[in-house]
Every structure is written in C-alpha cells, then in structure tokens.
C-alpha cells in the first residue's frame, strides 16, 4: 500500500481519486490538492458518498516549487500524481526532486506563452531523477498513455515488427452545448489549432491544422470525420520504436465544433499573446476559457460513447498483418460511476493505473520514462478490471489512406 498526493482537481483528477478510493489495497492514503481547495472538498465529498473512503484535501499553487515542496513534505507521499495543467509539469518535477518523491503525469510540458509541446524539456530531467534514485513516469492518460501501451502490447503479442501505426481518437458524445470542450478549453484549443505533424520515414511531416480529413466507421459510434493532428505520443513512440516507418494521430470533430472554432480564430479569441483591455493585459484564449462551460459540468448531459485505439500494420511469422486494439467507453456509464463524462474517465482511470504500477512495484526504474518503455501486460490487465476493457480485431487489409 502507498500514500499518494494528486495535484489537480478537474474532471481527470476527480475520476482518478474516485478510482483510487475504490482500490484502498493499493492507495492507503489519498490527498487531493489544487489552487482552489473548494474544488478538492467537493470531490472529496463525492468520493466519500460513492465509496465510503475519506480523502484529505489541500490548497497549493503548483507553479510555486517551494510551496509544492512544502506540501509534499507535509503529506509525505510515496508518489506525486500530477493532473494539473501541462504548464506546471516542470515545477512539480522540481518539487519532487527537492523532496525525494516519485513523479507521474498524463500530459507533457508546454510553456504558457507558446503553443508548443514536446518531451525534450522533461527528458532533460532524466539524469537528475536517476541520480536521485527516483522514477518519473510521463503520459499515463489515454492518449498519450493507453494508446502507447496498446502499441507495446501489439509489439509484444501481435506483431513481430510494426511498420505503420495509426492512433484513432473518436468522441461520439453529445453534451447538448452549442460549443464546449471536453477537457480544459485552453489546452484543447491550443492543441487543435496547432499545425498537423506526423512521422514518416525518419522525419516529421508538417501541414496546416485540420487540413487532412478521412472518414472512419467507429464501432459503437458510427461514421465520423477524423482529422490528422499532432499528438505528443508520436514523439515518444518514434523514439522508442524506431522500426516504425509511419506514425499518425487522428481525432474526430463535428462540423459545428469546427465552424465555431473557425469563427473564434478569425476574431482573435484563440490568441495566446496578451492584448490590452480597459488598461490591463488579458490573454484572449484565457478569457474564452472563462466564458465557456466548465468541462467537469458536462458529465450530467453528455450521452454517447468514445472509441480510441491503435491500428498497426506489420509482419507476424513472415506474413503481413493488420491489427486494431481499441476501447469503447460510455459517457453515461462513466458519469454514473464517478460523476464525470467519458473523456475525463478515459484519462483518469489510466492515471490511477499508472500510479498503481509504481506503488506496487510492477514498473520500476530510475530516471524519466515514457509509458511504452514498460511491460504492457499488468497495465492492460488493470484496464480490463477497472472500467476500460479493450478489444482486439484483425483487419482484412491495412488502412487505405
């Protein structure tokens, strides 16, 4: 059993601590901290009502290394689970190094003033964590996270060599709003409006955002338009699986979402540089975040399913083979269990499982690691046991696009 400190009280943090409280044999003590303790207290009340488990709460500014370190010293956790904003990754890693505690997150670092995310900043911490005898596990969400574990599972069990890998992320849910994002609006919109980028024949191929569209029939959802995007697991998978000739990431978007996004871009509301308004500087995208629906509030009205998985083509026993490993998650089922919709659920559950891998010793290491560097089997087993069962299909042919 282990003590854990979770930083971040959004939908993902809520799901994670609910699921941790359902596994007290692994998580003996749980503390949830955020900039606003009221959010933590509300989640703690829900956890107690749903599971009968009391969790502690705390207030912390995760941008402040000293304040975060002081909280870690007070709580004395075995692991810090960072479910805050990606901007805060490095500060929390610094606090873990300062206090001698293992670290885990679900999304890689990006600076506030530039819509750019890459693992380089966190990979640079490898020697410091190694020298301290500590482990940092990066990207234990769904994508990144489960999608990378799926790739490892494919390589271990289904294909001798992976030649092409496509990650397909479909949210077929309907929340009833004209325009809303299913996770932090600021992070979501920065991600969606970034140029597309994929790995092909040893180099990155870039293009305009949302310019390459395909139609795919997703089990449990139906046909959806999906768009080629850059996503952070492409970088780590290209590094750790150099045999793969092409790696792409696709995400579905509805026409109404894209039209609203186009208008917001055209009028400057997605800008991340400051503008003057009534004598003070504001960031338009941060203001937009303030007026959009809180993602955690969408759970009660969201219906439908998500379908996220990997399609890999390669060689097995000397013959070409294409396999599809995927999960389908129901928004209403996720809400009934944890009070959160499936996008939060599909990230929060893998966060709990990644933490369990560290606390139980199923995954061990000194330094900074991506999730695909470890044995996929214990993680895959826990997905089946804790609400995200996966399926495997063999396809008749590789993707035609």
Buried (B, 14 or more C-beta within 10 A) or exposed (E): EBBBBBBBBBBBBBBBBBBBBBBBEBBEBBBBBBBEBEBBBBBBEBBEEBBEBEBBBBBBBBBBBEBBBBBBEEBEBBBBBBBBBBBBBBBBBBBBBBBEBBBBBBBBBBEBEEBEBBBEBBBEBBEBBBEBEBBBBBBBBBBBBBBBBBBBBBBEBBBEEBBBBBBBBBBBBEBEBEBBBBBBBBBBBBBBBBEBBBBBEEEEEEEEBBEBEBEBEBBBBEEBBBBBBBBBBBBBBBBBBEEBBBBBBBBBBEEEBBEBBEEBBEEEBBBBEEEEEEEEEEBBBBBBBEEBBBBBEBBEBBBBBBBBBBBBBBEBEEEEBBBBBBBBBBBBEBBEBBBBBBBBBBBBBBBBBBBBBBBBEBBEBBBBBBBBBBBBBBBBEBBEEBBBEBEBEEEEEBBEE
